[in-house]
């Protein structure tokens, strides 16, 4: 066991990485020296100008730098998201104190394609308000195991990973997903739900919010957010009125679907409850402010969320 701990120690890992880099440098140097000898012989035999050798040396140097960048610096995503489907079911419930609040059943399902052999598929989420978890996050598929970070990191997001219980080869596809239920008992949620591409290419993105007919919002919008240059927040860049898509099941559903969305943007539904002031109108005493969490300008909440 002591030998294993020694091999897994930080100095040993650094030594292995240094060994790989040294092998790459030696290989590149050997290739340059060999190319120089072959090039010199070729120039003498063909009586070509010396500038040709300089051009060849420059090309070999650029190729070596490119190989080093691909081998040691460039880190492509380990999987691509072919289809992402996010759903939020909002229902009104009454707490023990007699006050109304909302319960949110969140489901995220995605089909991914591995770009190299993987065992983990990461997902992340971010919620406003102060909530109480009713059902812990679980995997939608019993053949996968959910590894939950459980607490929000510095960026406010909770990171989770779905362990596939085995390797997924490059080019193979798999469907994964999570589900979680919580209630905004202690502080109301802001009236929006969005999903982002997480800086990955996504072929199809769907966002859906479902309400009870008796607790449906007064109006809703399809909204696009873009990450700011600092990367610490998102700024609203587009807003379009949204009409319900299906009211036959006793529910009101708002949905947006996009093909090949921008990886730097987030897309979702923003709604207004019936007892909130219309957009563009201020409630008495309300002061418009800009939130630091999502970079969106809005008035402080005056009704339930």
NORDABEL-V200119 format. One record per residue. N is the residue number from 1. RES is the residue in three letters. NEAR is the number of other ideal C-beta (glycine too) atoms within 10 Angstrom. Layout:
n=N res=RES near=NEAR
n=N res=RES near=NEAR
This chain:
n=1 res=UNK near=5
n=2 res=UNK near=6
n=3 res=UNK near=7
n=4 res=UNK near=8
n=5 res=UNK near=9
n=6 res=UNK near=10
n=7 res=UNK near=11
n=8 res=UNK near=9
n=9 res=UNK near=11
n=10 res=UNK near=7
n=11 res=UNK near=8
n=12 res=UNK near=12
n=13 res=UNK near=11
n=14 res=UNK near=10
n=15 res=UNK near=12
n=16 res=UNK near=11
n=17 res=UNK near=11
n=18 res=UNK near=10
n=19 res=UNK near=10
n=20 res=UNK near=12
n=21 res=UNK near=13
n=22 res=UNK near=10
n=23 res=UNK near=10
n=24 res=UNK near=15
n=25 res=UNK near=12
n=26 res=UNK near=10
n=27 res=UNK near=12
n=28 res=UNK near=17
n=29 res=UNK near=11
n=30 res=UNK near=10
n=31 res=UNK near=14
n=32 res=UNK near=15
n=33 res=UNK near=10
n=34 res=UNK near=11
n=35 res=UNK near=16
n=36 res=UNK near=14
n=37 res=UNK near=10
n=38 res=UNK near=11
n=39 res=UNK near=18
n=40 res=UNK near=12
n=41 res=UNK near=10
n=42 res=UNK near=14
n=43 res=UNK near=16
n=44 res=UNK near=9
n=45 res=UNK near=8
n=46 res=UNK near=8
n=47 res=UNK near=6
n=48 res=UNK near=12
n=49 res=UNK near=9
n=50 res=UNK near=8
n=51 res=UNK near=9
n=52 res=UNK near=13
n=53 res=UNK near=16
n=54 res=UNK near=11
n=55 res=UNK near=11
n=56 res=UNK near=16
n=57 res=UNK near=14
n=58 res=UNK near=10
n=59 res=UNK near=11
n=60 res=UNK near=17
n=61 res=UNK near=12
n=62 res=UNK near=10
n=63 res=UNK near=13
n=64 res=UNK near=17
n=65 res=UNK near=11
n=66 res=UNK near=11
n=67 res=UNK near=14
n=68 res=UNK near=15
n=69 res=UNK near=10
n=70 res=UNK near=10
n=71 res=UNK near=11
n=72 res=UNK near=12
n=73 res=UNK near=7
n=74 res=UNK near=9
n=75 res=UNK near=6
n=76 res=UNK near=9
n=77 res=UNK near=15
n=78 res=UNK near=18
n=79 res=UNK near=23
n=80 res=UNK near=16
n=81 res=UNK near=20
n=82 res=UNK near=15
n=83 res=UNK near=15
n=84 res=UNK near=26
n=85 res=UNK near=18
n=86 res=UNK near=22
n=87 res=UNK near=20
n=88 res=UNK near=22
n=89 res=UNK near=17
n=90 res=UNK near=23
n=91 res=UNK near=14
n=92 res=UNK near=13
n=93 res=UNK near=11
n=94 res=UNK near=9
n=95 res=UNK near=11
n=96 res=UNK near=6
n=97 res=UNK near=7
n=98 res=UNK near=6
n=99 res=UNK near=9
n=100 res=UNK near=10
n=101 res=UNK near=21
n=102 res=UNK near=22
n=103 res=UNK near=17
n=104 res=UNK near=20
n=105 res=UNK near=16
n=106 res=UNK near=19
n=107 res=UNK near=16
n=108 res=UNK near=21
n=109 res=UNK near=17
n=110 res=UNK near=25
n=111 res=UNK near=17
n=112 res=UNK near=24
n=113 res=UNK near=16
n=114 res=UNK near=21
n=115 res=UNK near=13
n=116 res=UNK near=12
n=117 res=UNK near=12
n=118 res=UNK near=18
n=119 res=UNK near=14
n=120 res=UNK near=14
n=121 res=UNK near=22
n=122 res=UNK near=15
n=123 res=UNK near=19
n=124 res=UNK near=17
n=125 res=UNK near=17
n=126 res=UNK near=14
n=127 res=UNK near=18
n=128 res=UNK near=17
n=129 res=UNK near=18
n=130 res=UNK near=11
n=131 res=UNK near=20
n=132 res=UNK near=12
n=133 res=UNK near=10
n=134 res=UNK near=14
n=135 res=UNK near=11
n=136 res=UNK near=12
n=137 res=UNK near=20
n=138 res=UNK near=15
n=139 res=UNK near=17
n=140 res=UNK near=16
n=141 res=UNK near=16
n=142 res=UNK near=7
n=143 res=UNK near=10
n=144 res=UNK near=21
n=145 res=UNK near=12
n=146 res=UNK near=19
n=147 res=UNK near=14
n=148 res=UNK near=14
n=149 res=UNK near=14
n=150 res=UNK near=10
n=151 res=UNK near=7
n=152 res=UNK near=14
n=153 res=UNK near=10
n=154 res=UNK near=6
n=155 res=UNK near=11
n=156 res=UNK near=16
n=157 res=UNK near=15
n=158 res=UNK near=17
n=159 res=UNK near=16
n=160 res=UNK near=21
n=161 res=UNK near=18
n=162 res=UNK near=23
n=163 res=UNK near=14
n=164 res=UNK near=18
n=165 res=UNK near=9
n=166 res=UNK near=7
n=167 res=UNK near=11
n=168 res=UNK near=20
n=169 res=UNK near=9
n=170 res=UNK near=13
n=171 res=UNK near=10
n=172 res=UNK near=13
n=173 res=UNK near=13
n=174 res=UNK near=18
n=175 res=UNK near=15
n=176 res=UNK near=23
n=177 res=UNK near=22
n=178 res=UNK near=21
n=179 res=UNK near=17
n=180 res=UNK near=20
n=181 res=UNK near=17
n=182 res=UNK near=20
n=183 res=UNK near=18
n=184 res=UNK near=21
n=185 res=UNK near=19
n=186 res=UNK near=10
n=187 res=UNK near=13
n=188 res=UNK near=18
n=189 res=UNK near=22
n=190 res=UNK near=18
n=191 res=UNK near=22
n=192 res=UNK near=21
n=193 res=UNK near=22
n=194 res=UNK near=20
n=195 res=UNK near=23
n=196 res=UNK near=23
n=197 res=UNK near=19
n=198 res=UNK near=16
n=199 res=UNK near=9
n=200 res=UNK near=15
n=201 res=UNK near=13
n=202 res=UNK near=23
n=203 res=UNK near=15
n=204 res=UNK near=15
n=205 res=UNK near=24
n=206 res=UNK near=16
n=207 res=UNK near=23
n=208 res=UNK near=20
n=209 res=UNK near=25
n=210 res=UNK near=20
n=211 res=UNK near=22
n=212 res=UNK near=13
n=213 res=UNK near=11
n=214 res=UNK near=8
n=215 res=UNK near=15
n=216 res=UNK near=20
n=217 res=UNK near=19
n=218 res=UNK near=12
n=219 res=UNK near=17
n=220 res=UNK near=21
n=221 res=UNK near=19
n=222 res=UNK near=19
n=223 res=UNK near=22
n=224 res=UNK near=20
n=225 res=UNK near=23
n=226 res=UNK near=15
n=227 res=UNK near=18
n=228 res=UNK near=11
n=229 res=UNK near=7
n=230 res=UNK near=7
n=231 res=UNK near=9
n=232 res=UNK near=13
n=233 res=UNK near=17
n=234 res=UNK near=20
n=235 res=UNK near=15
n=236 res=UNK near=18
n=237 res=UNK near=12
n=238 res=UNK near=12
n=239 res=UNK near=13
n=240 res=UNK near=9
n=241 res=UNK near=9
n=242 res=UNK near=18
n=243 res=UNK near=9
n=244 res=UNK near=16
n=245 res=UNK near=13
n=246 res=UNK near=12
n=247 res=UNK near=11
n=248 res=UNK near=6
n=249 res=UNK near=9
n=250 res=UNK near=8
n=251 res=UNK near=16
n=252 res=UNK near=21
n=253 res=UNK near=18
n=254 res=UNK near=26
n=255 res=UNK near=17
n=256 res=UNK near=22
n=257 res=UNK near=13
n=258 res=UNK near=18
n=259 res=UNK near=8
n=260 res=UNK near=11
n=261 res=UNK near=21
n=262 res=UNK near=16
n=263 res=UNK near=15
n=264 res=UNK near=13
n=265 res=UNK near=18
n=266 res=UNK near=22
n=267 res=UNK near=24
n=268 res=UNK near=20
n=269 res=UNK near=22
n=270 res=UNK near=24
n=271 res=UNK near=21
n=272 res=UNK near=16
n=273 res=UNK near=19
n=274 res=UNK near=11
n=275 res=UNK near=9
n=276 res=UNK near=20
n=277 res=UNK near=14
n=278 res=UNK near=8
n=279 res=UNK near=14
n=280 res=UNK near=6
n=281 res=UNK near=9
n=282 res=UNK near=12
n=283 res=UNK near=13
n=284 res=UNK near=6
n=285 res=UNK near=7
n=286 res=UNK near=14
n=287 res=UNK near=8
n=288 res=UNK near=9
n=289 res=UNK near=10
n=290 res=UNK near=11
n=291 res=UNK near=13
n=292 res=UNK near=9
n=293 res=UNK near=12
n=294 res=UNK near=19
n=295 res=UNK near=18
n=296 res=UNK near=17
n=297 res=UNK near=10
n=298 res=UNK near=17
n=299 res=UNK near=16
n=300 res=UNK near=12
n=301 res=UNK near=17
n=302 res=UNK near=14
n=303 res=UNK near=13
n=304 res=UNK near=18
n=305 res=UNK near=17
